[in-house]
Amino acid sequence: MEIFNQEFTQEIIRHTWRNPVFMAVAIALVWLIPQLLIRRILSENYKKKKLEKQKDKIGKLYPKALK
Protein backbone atom coordinates (compact mmCIF):
# COMPACT_ATOMS: atom_id res chain seq x y z
CA MET A 1 0.00 0.00 0.00
CA GLU A 2 1.46 3.29 -1.06
CA ILE A 3 1.17 6.10 1.51
CA PHE A 4 1.43 8.94 -1.01
CA ASN A 5 -0.30 7.93 -4.21
CA GLN A 6 0.21 9.83 -7.47
CA GLU A 7 -3.00 11.86 -7.25
CA PHE A 8 -2.27 13.04 -3.71
CA THR A 9 1.27 14.03 -4.66
CA GLN A 10 0.03 15.98 -7.68
CA GLU A 11 -2.57 17.74 -5.55
CA ILE A 12 0.08 18.79 -3.00
CA ILE A 13 2.31 20.11 -5.80
CA ARG A 14 -0.60 22.00 -7.35
CA HIS A 15 -1.55 23.66 -4.04
CA THR A 16 1.96 24.58 -2.94
CA TRP A 17 4.69 24.75 -5.56
CA ARG A 18 2.49 26.12 -8.31
CA ASN A 19 0.91 28.71 -6.02
CA PRO A 20 2.43 32.14 -6.76
CA VAL A 21 1.87 33.45 -3.23
CA PHE A 22 3.58 30.45 -1.66
CA MET A 23 6.49 30.72 -4.07
CA ALA A 24 6.89 34.44 -3.38
CA VAL A 25 7.00 33.80 0.36
CA ALA A 26 9.38 30.85 -0.04
CA ILE A 27 11.78 32.82 -2.24
CA ALA A 28 11.63 35.79 0.12
CA LEU A 29 12.47 33.57 3.09
CA VAL A 30 15.33 31.88 1.27
CA TRP A 31 16.63 35.33 0.31
CA LEU A 32 16.09 37.18 3.60
CA ILE A 33 17.06 34.70 6.32
CA PRO A 34 20.69 34.26 5.21
CA GLN A 35 20.94 38.00 4.60
CA LEU A 36 19.80 38.73 8.17
CA LEU A 37 22.25 36.20 9.62
CA ILE A 38 25.16 37.58 7.61
CA ARG A 39 24.24 41.15 8.55
CA ARG A 40 24.16 40.25 12.26
CA ILE A 41 27.56 38.54 12.08
CA LEU A 42 29.12 41.44 10.18
CA SER A 43 27.70 44.03 12.59
CA GLU A 44 29.09 42.13 15.59
CA ASN A 45 32.52 41.98 13.93
CA TYR A 46 32.31 45.70 13.14
CA LYS A 47 31.49 46.55 16.77
CA LYS A 48 34.40 44.44 18.04
CA LYS A 49 36.87 46.04 15.63
CA LYS A 50 35.56 49.50 16.48
CA LEU A 51 36.10 48.88 20.22
CA GLU A 52 39.62 47.54 19.57
CA LYS A 53 40.52 50.63 17.53
CA GLN A 54 39.10 52.86 20.24
CA LYS A 55 41.17 51.07 22.91
CA ASP A 56 44.30 51.42 20.77
CA LYS A 57 43.74 55.15 20.31
CA ILE A 58 43.12 55.65 24.03
CA GLY A 59 46.20 53.56 24.80
CA LYS A 60 48.32 55.83 22.61
CA LEU A 61 47.05 58.90 24.44
CA TYR A 62 47.60 57.46 27.90
CA PRO A 63 50.55 55.07 27.89
CA LYS A 64 50.77 52.74 30.91
CA ALA A 65 54.47 53.06 31.53
CA LEU A 66 57.13 55.34 30.20
CA LYS A 67 60.34 53.51 29.36
C-alpha positions as MATLAB code, in Angstrom:
seq = 'MEIFNQEFTQEIIRHTWRNPVFMAVAIALVWLIPQLLIRRILSENYKKKKLEKQKDKIGKLYPKALK';
ca = [
       0.000    0.000    0.000;
       1.462    3.289   -1.061;
       1.171    6.098    1.513;
       1.426    8.936   -1.010;
      -0.300    7.935   -4.214;
       0.211    9.829   -7.472;
      -2.996   11.855   -7.250;
      -2.270   13.037   -3.712;
       1.267   14.029   -4.656;
       0.033   15.977   -7.681;
      -2.573   17.735   -5.547;
       0.081   18.794   -2.998;
       2.307   20.107   -5.796;
      -0.596   22.005   -7.346;
      -1.546   23.658   -4.035;
       1.964   24.578   -2.941;
       4.694   24.750   -5.562;
       2.493   26.118   -8.311;
       0.910   28.714   -6.023;
       2.435   32.145   -6.756;
       1.872   33.454   -3.229;
       3.577   30.446   -1.664;
       6.492   30.717   -4.065;
       6.886   34.445   -3.378;
       6.996   33.801    0.365;
       9.375   30.851   -0.041;
      11.779   32.815   -2.241;
      11.630   35.792    0.124;
      12.466   33.569    3.093;
      15.331   31.880    1.273;
      16.633   35.333    0.308;
      16.093   37.184    3.603;
      17.057   34.703    6.323;
      20.688   34.258    5.208;
      20.944   38.002    4.604;
      19.805   38.733    8.170;
      22.251   36.205    9.619;
      25.159   37.583    7.610;
      24.235   41.153    8.550;
      24.163   40.251   12.259;
      27.562   38.538   12.081;
      29.116   41.442   10.183;
      27.702   44.033   12.588;
      29.095   42.128   15.588;
      32.516   41.982   13.932;
      32.310   45.702   13.141;
      31.495   46.551   16.771;
      34.402   44.436   18.045;
      36.868   46.042   15.634;
      35.556   49.499   16.484;
      36.102   48.878   20.225;
      39.619   47.545   19.571;
      40.516   50.634   17.528;
      39.105   52.865   20.236;
      41.167   51.074   22.914;
      44.297   51.419   20.773;
      43.735   55.152   20.312;
      43.123   55.654   24.028;
      46.201   53.564   24.800;
      48.317   55.828   22.610;
      47.045   58.898   24.440;
      47.599   57.464   27.903;
      50.549   55.069   27.893;
      50.774   52.736   30.906;
      54.471   53.064   31.534;
      57.132   55.337   30.201;
      60.335   53.506   29.363;
];
